[in-house]
Amino acid sequence: MAKAPKKNQFKLSIPSGRQLLRTTARRLSREGIIPGFIRQQLKRRISTDSKAPDNRRQKITPELQAYIRKIDNNQISKTQYRDIRELAHYAYIFDVNFYKKQLPDTELKEVNNLGNCLEHYCTKGWKAGIDPSPLFDTNNYFSKYPDIKESEINPMVHFLKFGIQESRYSMDDIHFMRKTAGIKKATYSNDGKLISSIGQKKFGVFLHIFYPELAPIIADYIRKIPVKIDIHISTTHDAISGLTEIFKGLENSLNVQVKSFPNIGRDVAPFIVGFREEIPKYDYILKLHSKKSPHSNALSGWFEHCLDNLIGSIDVFYTNIQELNKEDISIVYPVENYALSLGIKHDSCWGHEDGNYNKAKTLLKKLGLEQINRNSEFLFPTGNMFWCKPDILKPILDWDLKFEDFDNEGGQIDGTLAHSIERLIGLCCTEYFHKKIITSYCGYAESKQHQSDKKVIEGRNKLQIDGFEKVIQFKEKTLNPSWKNHNNASPNQLQIHWVIPNFTRGLGGHMTIFRTIDYLERCGHDCTIWVHSEIKGDKPSRLSSLHKRVIDQSFIKLKTDQVYMLGNTNDDLEKVSGDVVIATDRMSTYPVLGMRKFAKRFYFVQDYEPFFFAKGTSTVLTEQTYRSNHKFACICASPWLKNMMIEQGNSAISFPLAVDTDTYYQSKKIIRSKNTIAFYVRRSTPRRLYQLGLLALRALFDLGDSFEIITFGENYLPDLGIPVKITHAGILNSESLSKLYQRSTAGLVLSGTNYSLVPNEMMACGLPVVDIDAPHTRLSYTSNTAILAQPNPEALAAALSQLLNDDVLREQATIAGLTATKSLTWDRSNTIVESFIRTQFEAALPPDQNQNLPQADPTVTIVIPVYNGGDQLISVVETCLQQDLDAEFEILIIDSSSTDGCINHLPKDERIRIHRISKSDFGHGRTRNLGVSLARGEFVAFITQDAIPANRMWLMNLIEPLQTDRKIAGVFGCHIAHEGHNPLTSYDLDQHFNRWIFRSHRKPIELEESRKKPNAPISNHERFYSDNNSCLRKNAWEQVPIPEVIYGEDQLWAIDILRHGFKKAYASTAIVRHSHEYNFRETLIRANTEWHFYQQHLGEYLPSTKKDVRAMIESSCTNDKKAQELFPEITEEQLIARRKLHFARACGYYFAGKGIGSIRP
């Protein structure tokens, strides 16, 4: 099979002839080195460029034209004069008063009007870094685009002529909004009296929902309001019942009124006319509407921006209301973004059409505001979403408008009475009542757009901080041991989570971690491993069979198969829960400190990592990880490290680095050399002092000793530059290391910080060790075991020379080392660790605060269809009952008249309900529909009697997408093989879920409008759904029930929900053990059913010719061989058995293609 060509790694940008001509024309014309008549020809050619019209440019006013004519051309350069004329078209951006505040006193007299302002900026101002107004930041433009600064071009001229088209701006949106907002961040005085007084106010929320599909989003924001509210909604007639149900379900809603009005006057007429009587009843009102702005890029994301900055969180609410509570403030609205602000300046506050102003004249005259003209500047709540005091709306309410006074809807974007009233609201506030309007940007922390923009901006200067840049985004959170409703913790079976750095074969620190995990598993604890900083971008966490395979094949075979790559967002940390969590290096502390759903945090300290770096940022950040305010309990790999941690104020224990005595021992069969030095080398780890060791060996040669060197610990070493026999052994497995130690004369292992595993393993093999003499080594080694020398080449060389030449000293060191390591077993060391973890956990565990609380209605119902479930059903139910969740859940078992007594042996728990049906009434779709109808939960999870949740996080992670996005109707999770099943089965499931599904479901699946039609194609990954491990939203099911078919109901339901406008999501960390090992007949029947299902329900034909099914067999067998390369434990017998099953599947397809068989349940 030919390999697909690789994509080019570099894109070669070749301009077209026309582009090249235009570019050349500009450059040559600018330089003035071509004749004038040719220059004119080129200009005409350039002018044919089809650029979008510049809608920001205006005609120069007569006043400015007169000013420009009076400028003395002899006093300024031609470039400056051209710049003045160019910026005169954008004079609306200049603010004379703002400009003058930046001038020194000596220049103030030069600027008295707009013309002076333009002239000063073009001749002096931009060079001095003066800004024309808040809309342009001169120095920032130069800072962002050094090429412009280097070219010495007027930055504002460049921005307006070229920069906008090139997406170059002097300020990013989030910079501009932070700078101009009146309320810049969520900060309110946590004053009980103030909160109490706010709680006594009457709040009315007025919503215009023209797009009902946005209602769930609005509802999710409104539920964050921490006071009781009345909700008034205007909408279309068809949406009344659905919206009533959504908003009456909010706990903070007192009264919900949903009305239908004529589709006239946008969101304004229903508000001003439809709810005229209700508005004055409240102390504060919130006005919102479901906004889509396909006509304006400037308003892209405006809907969410408004919601985030008005009611994005409890803190945002109180911050805004605290300001609104002030006597002189009557409106709070979200700050405008840069493009919108620039557009308002260009159009004037009345907009780009005269209609807005003309339709407002009547009320302006009535209110005595005739001074407000077409060009007046004033504040108004742009976008018409705001908090306000209803009093300021009284003049508009008293205008006694009727629906027929408003313009009929025709897609207008300006010039209607509704647009006029939007401005009049602001004028009534500031000019009539003389109250202030304040803009708010206090919800930026809640804004996904803000986070996205911030990420792009930070990407312009990607910091390299020795790995910290990969984890610095994680934010520390306070542990909350009581977060879940049911405490399932048992000190004898703890859920222990380890967060570790990435690894490759041969790393001693990781070996120590995995040995500890192995011991903890043998003690009955369950361990989960998270590898941090390996997932790219914002993809979620997922299982990693690669890391599990490396652990089992290159370190130690562990019981756990819960080995994950950890996602990079704080949301990923919210999906992790257990009893204790353990950080294992400086970087892992960041995600661990962000994991709050545990009782206790530990730090597995194997070295003092600040010593890894020169004093700088990395050192300081690493030192911070040991601070006692983090409340880590420290598990230390030496007494020296223990003392260091205690000095920092942490609780700590130490365990000795032990020896695997089955591997490392003194051999009587291997003859020991008289002059061989085993030199441990890891150049990538500076603390192993490679250069010092090399200098010591060179000094040893100068002493006249005869010796040879065997290096190990690193592959592909260069020549050491020592004229003796040298062997580079590279990275060795444990057996090879033991043999090396058994035949060598002395071991040179230098430790600039904490000692490694190597010295004790050498001594256990009877090999004396040389290390440096330092506080950490004196504390770590048993007295008289290692030969400690001053850390200089001569002293180390002398120590090595003594060992090589003094048989008595060598014998004494050998006996001392053997004696010291004899009792150093890993089980003894890990007994210390296990005891410390249990003790610290028990001390941290709070009393079960929920055990005596009345049971609330369940949020989730777990439905399990059952028929003769046997012992496996008991395992499923017990694991479900142990799920970690901060809400109530129930288990609904629908039993099809089982005869094996499995129902009688279920645990006694009030959360279990049993509903019996006859065997003949069972149907995959029918029974699940019954389960949903009987469910009391908002979410209904499905699991089968042979699908066992892999951990206690399953349910939490399965419902998380439904809680996050109300447009998601269904979620399905990951499957792994049952313990003891064929490794080929594990490989297949991993390829399916953790490769294909994970990659195709990085975001929830949603269809474009054009693809919701009944006959529109839907791809395999879009319709894939497995209801063996799934959860649906009950109110979505009420609109789209599960098809009651014999087979494939889950795939068909997925298609239905997508075509109804819902989303489908994949929960990569909601994992069940669910696999089958079918025999030949079962495989054939299932394949035959699958073929008929595709043909009858999906209109697709699977392979059925002899040629196609034979190719299918060979392709499957090839994949099995690839799996064997990865997993050598797969035997030839297993491959042969699998080939038979591939043949059975091919037969099922072939027979189906001949019309044989049918869909079977």
Number of C-alpha atoms within 10 A of each C-alpha: 3 4 5 6 6 6 7 7 6 6 7 7 6 8 10 9 9 12 13 12 15 19 14 13 21 16 12 15 18 11 9 11 10 12 10 11 9 12 18 13 12 18 15 11 14 17 11 9 11 7 8 7 7 11 9 14 17 15 10 16 12 9 10 19 14 12 14 19 10 9 14 10 12 7 10 13 12 11 13 18 18 13 21 24 20 18 23 24 17 21 24 19 17 23 17 18 15 13 21 20 11 16 16 9 9 7 11 13 11 13 18 12 12 20 22 16 22 25 24 18 25 23 19 12 20 19 16 13 17 20 22 25 16 17 19 22 21 22 18 15 22 19 13 15 15 11 11 16 16 9 9 11 16 21 26 25 17 15 19 19 15 12 16 13 13 9 8 16 20 23 19 14 17 18 13 21 22 18 14 18 19 19 23 18 19 20 14 17 10 11 9 9 9 15 17 10 11 18 13 12 14 15 21 26 20 23 23 26 22 19 14 18 16 17 22 16 17 21 17 18 17 22 21 18 21 17 19 18 23 17 23 22 25 27 23 18 12 10 18 17 10 12 23 16 11 14 25 16 13 16 14 18 19 13 13 18 15 21 17 16 14 17 17 18 22 22 22 22 27 25 22 25 18 20 17 19 10 13 24 18 13 17 17 23 23 21 20 24 26 19 21 15 13 9 11 10 11 17 18 14 14 19 19 20 24 26 23 25 31 32 26 25 23 14 20 27 23 24 25 28 20 16 19 21 19 10 9 14 18 25 29 27 28 29 26 26 21 22 14 16 19 18 16 18 19 19 17 17 21 27 22 14 15 13 16 24 25 16 17 19 18 12 17 19 12 11 13 11 15 12 9 16 13 16 12 10 13 14 18 24 22 20 18 21 23 21 25 24 21 19 17 22 19 15 17 17 19 10 13 11 14 12 18 11 13 16 17 15 12 7 8 12 12 16 19 23 22 24 25 21 23 19 23 26 21 23 22 24 24 21 17 15 13 14 18 18 22 21 25 30 28 29 27 22 17 18 18 14 17 16 14 10 15 15 11 11 13 10 10 9 8 9 12 10 14 12 13 19 13 19 17 14 14 20 15 16 14 12 17 15 21 18 19 20 19 19 21 17 17 13 15 11 17 22 22 21 26 24 26 24 18 13 14 11 15 16 13 13 17 20 18 19 15 20 18 19 26 21 20 21 18 12 14 13 18 21 25 18 25 26 22 22 22 15 16 10 10 11 17 21 25 24 24 19 19 12 20 19 16 16 20 13 14 16 21 14 15 17 14 14 18 20 22 22 24 25 23 24 19 15 13 20 21 15 19 24 25 25 22 23 27 25 26 23 21 24 24 23 28 22 28 26 24 21 27 23 24 26 23 24 26 26 25 23 24 24 22 19 19 20 16 16 15 9 10 10 13 21 17 12 16 21 16 15 21 26 15 16 11 17 17 24 22 26 26 25 26 24 21 21 25 22 17 15 24 15 13 14 15 20 17 22 20 22 19 21 24 23 26 16 17 7 16 22 23 21 15 8 8 11 10 17 15 17 17 22 26 25 22 22 27 18 14 9 10 16 19 21 20 20 13 15 23 17 18 23 28 19 20 23 17 11 13 9 15 14 19 20 22 19 21 20 20 17 14 9 16 7 10 15 10 16 10 13 11 17 14 19 18 16 19 16 13 16 11 13 21 20 17 23 28 25 22 24 24 28 27 26 23 28 20 18 23 24 24 19 17 21 27 29 27 31 31 31 28 30 32 31 29 23 25 23 19 15 11 18 22 16 15 17 21 14 12 15 23 26 23 20 19 13 18 15 19 19 17 28 23 17 19 27 21 15 23 21 13 11 12 11 14 21 15 13 22 25 17 20 28 22 16 18 25 15 13 20 15 19 18 14 20 22 16 15 22 17 11 18 22 17 12 17 23 15 10 15 18 13 10 14 13 14 11 7 8 7 14 9 13 17 18 26 26 25 27 26 24 22 19 17 20 18 15 15 23 19 18 22 21 16 16 23 19 17 21 25 21 13 16 17 27 23 24 24 21 22 22 20 18 17 11 12 13 18 20 8 11 15 13 8 11 9 14 17 14 13 14 13 14 10 12 8 9 19 19 19 21 17 21 25 18 16 23 27 13 15 23 18 19 17 27 29 30 24 24 20 23 23 24 26 26 22 24 22 21 27 26 21 24 29 25 15 22 22 13 11 15 19 22 23 25 31 28 27 26 29 27 24 22 18 13 7 12 16 18 20 18 20 19 16 18 20 14 14 21 19 12 12 20 20 12 14 18 15 14 19 19 19 19 11 10 8 14 19 12 10 7 10 10 17 9 9 13 21 19 18 26 21 24 22 27 26 28 24 23 22 14 18 19 12 10 16 18 24 19 18 16 15 19 22 20 23 20 19 23 25 21 19 25 23 21 15 17 22 23 28 25 27 25 23 26 27 27 24 18 22 18 11 12 11 12 16 13 15 21 23 21 18 23 27 23 21 25 25 21 15 15 12 13 13 9 11 14 17 17 20 15 13 9 14 21 18 14 18 18 14 12 16 18 12 13 21 15 11 18 19 10 15 15 9 11 17 12 11 9 15 16 12 13 19 17 16 21 24 20 23 24 26 21 27 31 24 17 24 19 10 11 12 16 15 20 13 11
